[in-house]
Amino acid sequence: MEYTYRTSGTCSHQISFELDNGIVKNVHFMGGCDGNLKGIGAIVDGMKAEDVIERFSGIRCGFKSTSCPDQLARALREAIGNE
């Protein structure tokens, strides 16, 4: 199933991704640091959503209370809760 998540507190403003039986696929960030966010998308492609959440939750960007990886973890947690 495809999901779209509006981020908060980061340079990226939206994340789109698919979940297929708990497996993360096709992650795309809109806005933010293009190369780094493409790298994150490539790294998590094929991973279990729970593993991504565990690894990325709580990561901060500088003095911000969140980051793009943390926002992805939040998006996945929300998507899992809606399934």
PDB file of N, CA, C and O in Angstrom:
ATOM      1  N   MET A   1       0.831  -1.169   0.000  1.00  0.00           N
ATOM      2  CA  MET A   1       0.000   0.000   0.000  1.00  0.00           C
ATOM      3  C   MET A   1       0.888   1.248   0.000  1.00  0.00           C
ATOM      4  O   MET A   1       1.938   1.260   0.642  1.00  0.00           O
ATOM      5  N   GLU A   2       0.479   2.276  -0.703  1.00  0.00           N
ATOM      6  CA  GLU A   2       1.234   3.522  -0.791  1.00  0.00           C
ATOM      7  C   GLU A   2       0.805   4.490   0.298  1.00  0.00           C
ATOM      8  O   GLU A   2      -0.373   4.585   0.644  1.00  0.00           O
ATOM      9  N   TYR A   3       1.794   5.213   0.832  1.00  0.00           N
ATOM     10  CA  TYR A   3       1.546   6.190   1.886  1.00  0.00           C
ATOM     11  C   TYR A   3       2.255   7.492   1.555  1.00  0.00           C
ATOM     12  O   TYR A   3       3.282   7.507   0.877  1.00  0.00           O
ATOM     13  N   THR A   4       1.686   8.583   2.048  1.00  0.00           N
ATOM     14  CA  THR A   4       2.296   9.901   1.963  1.00  0.00           C
ATOM     15  C   THR A   4       2.245  10.503   3.357  1.00  0.00           C
ATOM     16  O   THR A   4       1.210  10.469   4.022  1.00  0.00           O
ATOM     17  N   TYR A   5       3.373  11.054   3.793  1.00  0.00           N
ATOM     18  CA  TYR A   5       3.471  11.630   5.134  1.00  0.00           C
ATOM     19  C   TYR A   5       4.036  13.034   5.027  1.00  0.00           C
ATOM     20  O   TYR A   5       5.082  13.239   4.413  1.00  0.00           O
ATOM     21  N   ARG A   6       3.344  14.008   5.625  1.00  0.00           N
ATOM     22  CA  ARG A   6       3.825  15.390   5.656  1.00  0.00           C
ATOM     23  C   ARG A   6       4.736  15.538   6.860  1.00  0.00           C
ATOM     24  O   ARG A   6       4.305  15.346   7.997  1.00  0.00           O
ATOM     25  N   THR A   7       5.983  15.876   6.619  1.00  0.00           N
ATOM     26  CA  THR A   7       6.965  15.982   7.691  1.00  0.00           C
ATOM     27  C   THR A   7       6.800  17.290   8.456  1.00  0.00           C
ATOM     28  O   THR A   7       6.113  18.212   8.016  1.00  0.00           O
ATOM     29  N   SER A   8       7.453  17.339   9.612  1.00  0.00           N
ATOM     30  CA  SER A   8       7.412  18.528  10.448  1.00  0.00           C
ATOM     31  C   SER A   8       8.791  18.732  11.065  1.00  0.00           C
ATOM     32  O   SER A   8       9.371  17.796  11.615  1.00  0.00           O
ATOM     33  N   GLY A   9       9.317  19.956  10.975  1.00  0.00           N
ATOM     34  CA  GLY A   9      10.582  20.284  11.609  1.00  0.00           C
ATOM     35  C   GLY A   9      11.814  19.889  10.826  1.00  0.00           C
ATOM     36  O   GLY A   9      12.915  19.878  11.375  1.00  0.00           O
ATOM     37  N   THR A  10      11.653  19.562   9.543  1.00  0.00           N
ATOM     38  CA  THR A  10      12.797  19.172   8.714  1.00  0.00           C
ATOM     39  C   THR A  10      12.788  19.953   7.408  1.00  0.00           C
ATOM     40  O   THR A  10      11.798  20.594   7.055  1.00  0.00           O
ATOM     41  N   CYS A  11      13.904  19.888   6.702  1.00  0.00           N
ATOM     42  CA  CYS A  11      13.998  20.552   5.398  1.00  0.00           C
ATOM     43  C   CYS A  11      13.118  19.857   4.363  1.00  0.00           C
ATOM     44  O   CYS A  11      12.546  20.507   3.489  1.00  0.00           O
ATOM     45  N   SER A  12      13.013  18.531   4.467  1.00  0.00           N
ATOM     46  CA  SER A  12      12.075  17.830   3.575  1.00  0.00           C
ATOM     47  C   SER A  12      10.669  18.147   4.055  1.00  0.00           C
ATOM     48  O   SER A  12      10.456  18.398   5.241  1.00  0.00           O
ATOM     49  N   HIS A  13       9.714  18.136   3.142  1.00  0.00           N
ATOM     50  CA  HIS A  13       8.345  18.473   3.538  1.00  0.00           C
ATOM     51  C   HIS A  13       7.369  17.314   3.350  1.00  0.00           C
ATOM     52  O   HIS A  13       6.225  17.390   3.798  1.00  0.00           O
ATOM     53  N   GLN A  14       7.805  16.256   2.701  1.00  0.00           N
ATOM     54  CA  GLN A  14       6.911  15.119   2.481  1.00  0.00           C
ATOM     55  C   GLN A  14       7.725  13.860   2.195  1.00  0.00           C
ATOM     56  O   GLN A  14       8.798  13.915   1.595  1.00  0.00           O
ATOM     57  N   ILE A  15       7.184  12.721   2.642  1.00  0.00           N
ATOM     58  CA  ILE A  15       7.791  11.423   2.354  1.00  0.00           C
ATOM     59  C   ILE A  15       6.714  10.542   1.743  1.00  0.00           C
ATOM     60  O   ILE A  15       5.602  10.463   2.266  1.00  0.00           O
ATOM     61  N   SER A  16       7.035   9.884   0.650  1.00  0.00           N
ATOM     62  CA  SER A  16       6.129   8.879   0.095  1.00  0.00           C
ATOM     63  C   SER A  16       6.859   7.544   0.123  1.00  0.00           C
ATOM     64  O   SER A  16       8.073   7.479  -0.067  1.00  0.00           O
ATOM     65  N   PHE A  17       6.100   6.481   0.363  1.00  0.00           N
ATOM     66  CA  PHE A  17       6.701   5.149   0.442  1.00  0.00           C
ATOM     67  C   PHE A  17       5.601   4.109   0.298  1.00  0.00           C
ATOM     68  O   PHE A  17       4.411   4.420   0.343  1.00  0.00           O
ATOM     69  N   GLU A  18       6.033   2.869   0.122  1.00  0.00           N
ATOM     70  CA  GLU A  18       5.112   1.743   0.071  1.00  0.00           C
ATOM     71  C   GLU A  18       5.448   0.786   1.206  1.00  0.00           C
ATOM     72  O   GLU A  18       6.605   0.656   1.605  1.00  0.00           O
ATOM     73  N   LEU A  19       4.429   0.127   1.714  1.00  0.00           N
ATOM     74  CA  LEU A  19       4.599  -0.978   2.657  1.00  0.00           C
ATOM     75  C   LEU A  19       3.952  -2.196   2.039  1.00  0.00           C
ATOM     76  O   LEU A  19       2.784  -2.161   1.654  1.00  0.00           O
ATOM     77  N   ASP A  20       4.706  -3.265   1.945  1.00  0.00           N
ATOM     78  CA  ASP A  20       4.214  -4.518   1.386  1.00  0.00           C
ATOM     79  C   ASP A  20       4.479  -5.617   2.406  1.00  0.00           C
ATOM     80  O   ASP A  20       5.601  -6.111   2.517  1.00  0.00           O
ATOM     81  N   ASN A  21       3.450  -5.995   3.148  1.00  0.00           N
ATOM     82  CA  ASN A  21       3.585  -6.992   4.219  1.00  0.00           C
ATOM     83  C   ASN A  21       4.690  -6.615   5.206  1.00  0.00           C
ATOM     84  O   ASN A  21       5.484  -7.459   5.619  1.00  0.00           O
ATOM     85  N   GLY A  22       4.726  -5.332   5.577  1.00  0.00           N
ATOM     86  CA  GLY A  22       5.693  -4.861   6.558  1.00  0.00           C
ATOM     87  C   GLY A  22       7.067  -4.550   6.014  1.00  0.00           C
ATOM     88  O   GLY A  22       7.974  -4.215   6.775  1.00  0.00           O
ATOM     89  N   ILE A  23       7.240  -4.658   4.687  1.00  0.00           N
ATOM     90  CA  ILE A  23       8.523  -4.373   4.041  1.00  0.00           C
ATOM     91  C   ILE A  23       8.446  -2.997   3.378  1.00  0.00           C
ATOM     92  O   ILE A  23       7.490  -2.690   2.667  1.00  0.00           O
ATOM     93  N   VAL A  24       9.469  -2.176   3.623  1.00  0.00           N
ATOM     94  CA  VAL A  24       9.522  -0.811   3.099  1.00  0.00           C
ATOM     95  C   VAL A  24      10.043  -0.826   1.661  1.00  0.00           C
ATOM     96  O   VAL A  24      11.029  -1.491   1.343  1.00  0.00           O
ATOM     97  N   LYS A  25       9.350  -0.073   0.802  1.00  0.00           N
ATOM     98  CA  LYS A  25       9.752   0.007  -0.608  1.00  0.00           C
ATOM     99  C   LYS A  25       9.541   1.420  -1.129  1.00  0.00           C
ATOM    100  O   LYS A  25       8.671   2.147  -0.650  1.00  0.00           O
ATOM    101  N   ASN A  26      10.347   1.800  -2.117  1.00  0.00           N
ATOM    102  CA  ASN A  26      10.156   3.035  -2.891  1.00  0.00           C
ATOM    103  C   ASN A  26      10.003   4.285  -2.034  1.00  0.00           C
ATOM    104  O   ASN A  26       9.025   5.018  -2.175  1.00  0.00           O
ATOM    105  N   VAL A  27      10.959   4.532  -1.149  1.00  0.00           N
ATOM    106  CA  VAL A  27      10.924   5.723  -0.294  1.00  0.00           C
ATOM    107  C   VAL A  27      11.435   6.919  -1.086  1.00  0.00           C
ATOM    108  O   VAL A  27      12.510   6.863  -1.684  1.00  0.00           O
ATOM    109  N   HIS A  28      10.658   8.005  -1.086  1.00  0.00           N
ATOM    110  CA  HIS A  28      11.041   9.241  -1.757  1.00  0.00           C
ATOM    111  C   HIS A  28      10.739  10.416  -0.838  1.00  0.00           C
ATOM    112  O   HIS A  28       9.626  10.556  -0.333  1.00  0.00           O
ATOM    113  N   PHE A  29      11.750  11.259  -0.628  1.00  0.00           N
ATOM    114  CA  PHE A  29      11.594  12.484   0.152  1.00  0.00           C
ATOM    115  C   PHE A  29      11.430  13.642  -0.820  1.00  0.00           C
ATOM    116  O   PHE A  29      12.080  13.673  -1.865  1.00  0.00           O
ATOM    117  N   MET A  30      10.568  14.591  -0.485  1.00  0.00           N
ATOM    118  CA  MET A  30      10.412  15.797  -1.266  1.00  0.00           C
ATOM    119  C   MET A  30      11.055  16.941  -0.477  1.00  0.00           C
ATOM    120  O   MET A  30      10.691  17.193   0.672  1.00  0.00           O
ATOM    121  N   GLY A  31      12.000  17.619  -1.096  1.00  0.00           N
ATOM    122  CA  GLY A  31      12.751  18.661  -0.413  1.00  0.00           C
ATOM    123  C   GLY A  31      13.899  18.037   0.363  1.00  0.00           C
ATOM    124  O   GLY A  31      14.071  16.819   0.357  1.00  0.00           O
ATOM    125  N   GLY A  32      14.675  18.865   1.023  1.00  0.00           N
ATOM    126  CA  GLY A  32      15.774  18.364   1.836  1.00  0.00           C
ATOM    127  C   GLY A  32      17.038  18.119   1.033  1.00  0.00           C
ATOM    128  O   GLY A  32      17.163  18.567  -0.107  1.00  0.00           O
ATOM    129  N   CYS A  33      17.967  17.407   1.637  1.00  0.00           N
ATOM    130  CA  CYS A  33      19.292  17.122   1.051  1.00  0.00           C
ATOM    131  C   CYS A  33      19.170  15.943   0.091  1.00  0.00           C
ATOM    132  O   CYS A  33      19.173  14.787   0.512  1.00  0.00           O
ATOM    133  N   ASP A  34      19.065  16.239  -1.179  1.00  0.00           N
ATOM    134  CA  ASP A  34      18.730  15.251  -2.202  1.00  0.00           C
ATOM    135  C   ASP A  34      19.579  13.984  -2.147  1.00  0.00           C
ATOM    136  O   ASP A  34      19.028  12.885  -2.090  1.00  0.00           O
ATOM    137  N   GLY A  35      20.887  14.111  -2.163  1.00  0.00           N
ATOM    138  CA  GLY A  35      21.751  12.924  -2.182  1.00  0.00           C
ATOM    139  C   GLY A  35      21.620  12.091  -0.925  1.00  0.00           C
ATOM    140  O   GLY A  35      21.508  10.867  -0.997  1.00  0.00           O
ATOM    141  N   ASN A  36      21.633  12.742   0.227  1.00  0.00           N
ATOM    142  CA  ASN A  36      21.505  12.008   1.491  1.00  0.00           C
ATOM    143  C   ASN A  36      20.166  11.289   1.579  1.00  0.00           C
ATOM    144  O   ASN A  36      20.101  10.145   2.030  1.00  0.00           O
ATOM    145  N   LEU A  37      19.111  11.947   1.157  1.00  0.00           N
ATOM    146  CA  LEU A  37      17.790  11.343   1.274  1.00  0.00           C
ATOM    147  C   LEU A  37      17.581  10.228   0.251  1.00  0.00           C
ATOM    148  O   LEU A  37      16.858   9.270   0.527  1.00  0.00           O
ATOM    149  N   LYS A  38      18.194  10.336  -0.913  1.00  0.00           N
ATOM    150  CA  LYS A  38      18.170   9.217  -1.863  1.00  0.00           C
ATOM    151  C   LYS A  38      18.920   8.031  -1.266  1.00  0.00           C
ATOM    152  O   LYS A  38      18.516   6.880  -1.435  1.00  0.00           O
ATOM    153  N   GLY A  39      20.011   8.321  -0.569  1.00  0.00           N
ATOM    154  CA  GLY A  39      20.780   7.263   0.099  1.00  0.00           C
ATOM    155  C   GLY A  39      19.965   6.562   1.164  1.00  0.00           C
ATOM    156  O   GLY A  39      19.983   5.335   1.253  1.00  0.00           O
ATOM    157  N   ILE A  40      19.248   7.330   1.977  1.00  0.00           N
ATOM    158  CA  ILE A  40      18.388   6.726   3.004  1.00  0.00           C
ATOM    159  C   ILE A  40      17.348   5.836   2.344  1.00  0.00           C
ATOM    160  O   ILE A  40      17.108   4.715   2.792  1.00  0.00           O
ATOM    161  N   GLY A  41      16.730   6.335   1.280  1.00  0.00           N
ATOM    162  CA  GLY A  41      15.734   5.536   0.568  1.00  0.00           C
ATOM    163  C   GLY A  41      16.309   4.231   0.050  1.00  0.00           C
ATOM    164  O   GLY A  41      15.664   3.187   0.139  1.00  0.00           O
ATOM    165  N   ALA A  42      17.527   4.283  -0.494  1.00  0.00           N
ATOM    166  CA  ALA A  42      18.173   3.072  -1.018  1.00  0.00           C
ATOM    167  C   ALA A  42      18.523   2.104   0.111  1.00  0.00           C
ATOM    168  O   ALA A  42      18.378   0.892  -0.046  1.00  0.00           O
ATOM    169  N   ILE A  43      18.981   2.630   1.241  1.00  0.00           N
ATOM    170  CA  ILE A  43      19.355   1.781   2.370  1.00  0.00           C
ATOM    171  C   ILE A  43      18.150   1.020   2.916  1.00  0.00           C
ATOM    172  O   ILE A  43      18.248  -0.177   3.184  1.00  0.00           O
ATOM    173  N   VAL A  44      17.024   1.695   3.081  1.00  0.00           N
ATOM    174  CA  VAL A  44      15.866   1.055   3.731  1.00  0.00           C
ATOM    175  C   VAL A  44      15.022   0.217   2.783  1.00  0.00           C
ATOM    176  O   VAL A  44      14.172  -0.550   3.235  1.00  0.00           O
ATOM    177  N   ASP A  45      15.236   0.345   1.484  1.00  0.00           N
ATOM    178  CA  ASP A  45      14.448  -0.424   0.521  1.00  0.00           C
ATOM    179  C   ASP A  45      14.629  -1.924   0.782  1.00  0.00           C
ATOM    180  O   ASP A  45      15.745  -2.441   0.726  1.00  0.00           O
ATOM    181  N   GLY A  46      13.540  -2.600   1.062  1.00  0.00           N
ATOM    182  CA  GLY A  46      13.573  -4.029   1.335  1.00  0.00           C
ATOM    183  C   GLY A  46      13.708  -4.388   2.806  1.00  0.00           C
ATOM    184  O   GLY A  46      13.671  -5.565   3.163  1.00  0.00           O
ATOM    185  N   MET A  47      13.863  -3.384   3.662  1.00  0.00           N
ATOM    186  CA  MET A  47      13.971  -3.649   5.101  1.00  0.00           C
ATOM    187  C   MET A  47      12.591  -3.783   5.739  1.00  0.00           C
ATOM    188  O   MET A  47      11.600  -3.272   5.217  1.00  0.00           O
ATOM    189  N   LYS A  48      12.539  -4.474   6.868  1.00  0.00           N
ATOM    190  CA  LYS A  48      11.314  -4.527   7.658  1.00  0.00           C
ATOM    191  C   LYS A  48      11.080  -3.152   8.267  1.00  0.00           C
ATOM    192  O   LYS A  48      12.011  -2.509   8.752  1.00  0.00           O
ATOM    193  N   ALA A  49       9.830  -2.709   8.238  1.00  0.00           N
ATOM    194  CA  ALA A  49       9.487  -1.395   8.784  1.00  0.00           C
ATOM    195  C   ALA A  49       9.906  -1.285  10.251  1.00  0.00           C
ATOM    196  O   ALA A  49      10.396  -0.238  10.674  1.00  0.00           O
ATOM    197  N   GLU A  50       9.722  -2.341  11.023  1.00  0.00           N
ATOM    198  CA  GLU A  50      10.083  -2.311  12.444  1.00  0.00           C
ATOM    199  C   GLU A  50      11.573  -2.062  12.635  1.00  0.00           C
ATOM    200  O   GLU A  50      11.971  -1.369  13.572  1.00  0.00           O
ATOM    201  N   ASP A  51      12.404  -2.623  11.751  1.00  0.00           N
ATOM    202  CA  ASP A  51      13.852  -2.420  11.851  1.00  0.00           C
ATOM    203  C   ASP A  51      14.228  -0.972  11.530  1.00  0.00           C
ATOM    204  O   ASP A  51      15.100  -0.393  12.177  1.00  0.00           O
ATOM    205  N   VAL A  52      13.568  -0.397  10.533  1.00  0.00           N
ATOM    206  CA  VAL A  52      13.828   1.005  10.181  1.00  0.00           C
ATOM    207  C   VAL A  52      13.414   1.898  11.352  1.00  0.00           C
ATOM    208  O   VAL A  52      14.149   2.813  11.723  1.00  0.00           O
ATOM    209  N   ILE A  53      12.259   1.638  11.926  1.00  0.00           N
ATOM    210  CA  ILE A  53      11.783   2.429  13.063  1.00  0.00           C
ATOM    211  C   ILE A  53      12.784   2.354  14.213  1.00  0.00           C
ATOM    212  O   ILE A  53      13.126   3.375  14.811  1.00  0.00           O
ATOM    213  N   GLU A  54      13.246   1.162  14.516  1.00  0.00           N
ATOM    214  CA  GLU A  54      14.191   0.973  15.619  1.00  0.00           C
ATOM    215  C   GLU A  54      15.493   1.743  15.384  1.00  0.00           C
ATOM    216  O   GLU A  54      16.025   2.361  16.306  1.00  0.00           O
ATOM    217  N   ARG A  55      15.995   1.707  14.169  1.00  0.00           N
ATOM    218  CA  ARG A  55      17.279   2.351  13.865  1.00  0.00           C
ATOM    219  C   ARG A  55      17.185   3.871  13.753  1.00  0.00           C
ATOM    220  O   ARG A  55      18.120   4.575  14.136  1.00  0.00           O
ATOM    221  N   PHE A  56      16.067   4.388  13.233  1.00  0.00           N
ATOM    222  CA  PHE A  56      15.977   5.809  12.900  1.00  0.00           C
ATOM    223  C   PHE A  56      15.244   6.658  13.933  1.00  0.00           C
ATOM    224  O   PHE A  56      15.378   7.882  13.912  1.00  0.00           O
ATOM    225  N   SER A  57      14.485   6.059  14.823  1.00  0.00           N
ATOM    226  CA  SER A  57      13.736   6.832  15.821  1.00  0.00           C
ATOM    227  C   SER A  57      14.684   7.614  16.723  1.00  0.00           C
ATOM    228  O   SER A  57      15.664   7.079  17.240  1.00  0.00           O
ATOM    229  N   GLY A  58      14.367   8.880  16.894  1.00  0.00           N
ATOM    230  CA  GLY A  58      15.124   9.717  17.819  1.00  0.00           C
ATOM    231  C   GLY A  58      16.360  10.375  17.248  1.00  0.00           C
ATOM    232  O   GLY A  58      17.017  11.142  17.952  1.00  0.00           O
ATOM    233  N   ILE A  59      16.706  10.104  15.990  1.00  0.00           N
ATOM    234  CA  ILE A  59      17.864  10.773  15.389  1.00  0.00           C
ATOM    235  C   ILE A  59      17.533  12.253  15.219  1.00  0.00           C
ATOM    236  O   ILE A  59      16.459  12.617  14.739  1.00  0.00           O
ATOM    237  N   ARG A  60      18.473  13.085  15.621  1.00  0.00           N
ATOM    238  CA  ARG A  60      18.268  14.524  15.537  1.00  0.00           C
ATOM    239  C   ARG A  60      19.166  15.119  14.459  1.00  0.00           C
ATOM    240  O   ARG A  60      20.206  14.552  14.124  1.00  0.00           O
ATOM    241  N   CYS A  61      18.762  16.256  13.924  1.00  0.00           N
ATOM    242  CA  CYS A  61      19.550  16.992  12.931  1.00  0.00           C
ATOM    243  C   CYS A  61      19.990  18.303  13.581  1.00  0.00           C
ATOM    244  O   CYS A  61      19.192  19.226  13.744  1.00  0.00           O
ATOM    245  N   GLY A  62      21.255  18.370  13.944  1.00  0.00           N
ATOM    246  CA  GLY A  62      21.761  19.578  14.604  1.00  0.00           C
ATOM    247  C   GLY A  62      21.003  19.848  15.889  1.00  0.00           C
ATOM    248  O   GLY A  62      20.893  18.980  16.755  1.00  0.00           O
ATOM    249  N   PHE A  63      20.485  21.055  16.001  1.00  0.00           N
ATOM    250  CA  PHE A  63      19.742  21.449  17.202  1.00  0.00           C
ATOM    251  C   PHE A  63      18.249  21.162  17.094  1.00  0.00           C
ATOM    252  O   PHE A  63      17.493  21.443  18.024  1.00  0.00           O
ATOM    253  N   LYS A  64      17.828  20.613  15.979  1.00  0.00           N
ATOM    254  CA  LYS A  64      16.404  20.284  15.798  1.00  0.00           C
ATOM    255  C   LYS A  64      16.052  19.066  16.638  1.00  0.00           C
ATOM    256  O   LYS A  64      16.918  18.245  16.939  1.00  0.00           O
ATOM    257  N   SER A  65      14.804  18.949  17.012  1.00  0.00           N
ATOM    258  CA  SER A  65      14.363  17.811  17.829  1.00  0.00           C
ATOM    259  C   SER A  65      14.037  16.578  16.990  1.00  0.00           C
ATOM    260  O   SER A  65      13.636  15.545  17.527  1.00  0.00           O
ATOM    261  N   THR A  66      14.208  16.687  15.675  1.00  0.00           N
ATOM    262  CA  THR A  66      13.899  15.581  14.762  1.00  0.00           C
ATOM    263  C   THR A  66      14.868  15.643  13.585  1.00  0.00           C
ATOM    264  O   THR A  66      15.760  16.490  13.547  1.00  0.00           O
ATOM    265  N   SER A  67      14.686  14.746  12.639  1.00  0.00           N
ATOM    266  CA  SER A  67      15.500  14.689  11.421  1.00  0.00           C
ATOM    267  C   SER A  67      14.684  13.993  10.350  1.00  0.00           C
ATOM    268  O   SER A  67      13.596  13.487  10.625  1.00  0.00           O
ATOM    269  N   CYS A  68      15.194  13.966   9.146  1.00  0.00           N
ATOM    270  CA  CYS A  68      14.493  13.235   8.087  1.00  0.00           C
ATOM    271  C   CYS A  68      14.399  11.740   8.396  1.00  0.00           C
ATOM    272  O   CYS A  68      13.337  11.157   8.179  1.00  0.00           O
ATOM    273  N   PRO A  69      15.468  11.085   8.895  1.00  0.00           N
ATOM    274  CA  PRO A  69      15.315   9.680   9.265  1.00  0.00           C
ATOM    275  C   PRO A  69      14.287   9.475  10.382  1.00  0.00           C
ATOM    276  O   PRO A  69      13.511   8.520  10.343  1.00  0.00           O
ATOM    277  N   ASP A  70      14.282  10.364  11.370  1.00  0.00           N
ATOM    278  CA  ASP A  70      13.298  10.269  12.451  1.00  0.00           C
ATOM    279  C   ASP A  70      11.884  10.451  11.906  1.00  0.00           C
ATOM    280  O   ASP A  70      10.959   9.761  12.336  1.00  0.00           O
ATOM    281  N   GLN A  71      11.714  11.364  10.973  1.00  0.00           N
ATOM    282  CA  GLN A  71      10.399  11.569  10.370  1.00  0.00           C
ATOM    283  C   GLN A  71       9.954  10.332   9.588  1.00  0.00           C
ATOM    284  O   GLN A  71       8.769  10.000   9.580  1.00  0.00           O
ATOM    285  N   LEU A  72      10.894   9.652   8.934  1.00  0.00           N
ATOM    286  CA  LEU A  72      10.557   8.408   8.252  1.00  0.00           C
ATOM    287  C   LEU A  72      10.095   7.363   9.261  1.00  0.00           C
ATOM    288  O   LEU A  72       9.120   6.653   9.016  1.00  0.00           O
ATOM    289  N   ALA A  73      10.779   7.267  10.379  1.00  0.00           N
ATOM    290  CA  ALA A  73      10.370   6.326  11.428  1.00  0.00           C
ATOM    291  C   ALA A  73       8.960   6.645  11.909  1.00  0.00           C
ATOM    292  O   ALA A  73       8.149   5.738  12.097  1.00  0.00           O
ATOM    293  N   ARG A  74       8.665   7.909  12.106  1.00  0.00           N
ATOM    294  CA  ARG A  74       7.313   8.318  12.540  1.00  0.00           C
ATOM    295  C   ARG A  74       6.271   7.970  11.478  1.00  0.00           C
ATOM    296  O   ARG A  74       5.180   7.496  11.797  1.00  0.00           O
ATOM    297  N   ALA A  75       6.617   8.209  10.220  1.00  0.00           N
ATOM    298  CA  ALA A  75       5.696   7.891   9.127  1.00  0.00           C
ATOM    299  C   ALA A  75       5.409   6.391   9.072  1.00  0.00           C
ATOM    300  O   ALA A  75       4.264   5.981   8.884  1.00  0.00           O
ATOM    301  N   LEU A  76       6.437   5.583   9.233  1.00  0.00           N
ATOM    302  CA  LEU A  76       6.254   4.131   9.203  1.00  0.00           C
ATOM    303  C   LEU A  76       5.428   3.662  10.393  1.00  0.00           C
ATOM    304  O   LEU A  76       4.561   2.799  10.248  1.00  0.00           O
ATOM    305  N   ARG A  77       5.690   4.221  11.560  1.00  0.00           N
ATOM    306  CA  ARG A  77       4.921   3.856  12.755  1.00  0.00           C
ATOM    307  C   ARG A  77       3.440   4.169  12.542  1.00  0.00           C
ATOM    308  O   ARG A  77       2.570   3.373  12.893  1.00  0.00           O
ATOM    309  N   GLU A  78       3.165   5.347  11.958  1.00  0.00           N
ATOM    310  CA  GLU A  78       1.784   5.727  11.691  1.00  0.00           C
ATOM    311  C   GLU A  78       1.147   4.786  10.657  1.00  0.00           C
ATOM    312  O   GLU A  78       0.001   4.367  10.818  1.00  0.00           O
ATOM    313  N   ALA A  79       1.891   4.461   9.606  1.00  0.00           N
ATOM    314  CA  ALA A  79       1.365   3.582   8.561  1.00  0.00           C
ATOM    315  C   ALA A  79       1.063   2.191   9.116  1.00  0.00           C
ATOM    316  O   ALA A  79       0.032   1.605   8.786  1.00  0.00           O
ATOM    317  N   ILE A  80       1.941   1.665   9.946  1.00  0.00           N
ATOM    318  CA  ILE A  80       1.713   0.358  10.553  1.00  0.00           C
ATOM    319  C   ILE A  80       0.478   0.388  11.447  1.00  0.00           C
ATOM    320  O   ILE A  80      -0.291  -0.572  11.495  1.00  0.00           O
ATOM    321  N   GLY A  81       0.298   1.501  12.153  1.00  0.00           N
ATOM    322  CA  GLY A  81      -0.866   1.639  13.019  1.00  0.00           C
ATOM    323  C   GLY A  81      -2.173   1.709  12.244  1.00  0.00           C
ATOM    324  O   GLY A  81      -3.232   1.375  12.776  1.00  0.00           O
ATOM    325  N   ASN A  82      -2.103   2.138  10.995  1.00  0.00           N
ATOM    326  CA  ASN A  82      -3.303   2.259  10.160  1.00  0.00           C
ATOM    327  C   ASN A  82      -3.612   0.994   9.372  1.00  0.00           C
ATOM    328  O   ASN A  82      -4.666   0.892   8.745  1.00  0.00           O
ATOM    329  N   GLU A  83      -2.693   0.025   9.403  1.00  0.00           N
ATOM    330  CA  GLU A  83      -2.945  -1.209   8.624  1.00  0.00           C
ATOM    331  C   GLU A  83      -3.840  -2.151   9.373  1.00  0.00           C
ATOM    332  O   GLU A  83      -4.156  -3.231   8.873  1.00  0.00           O
TER     333      GLU A  83
END
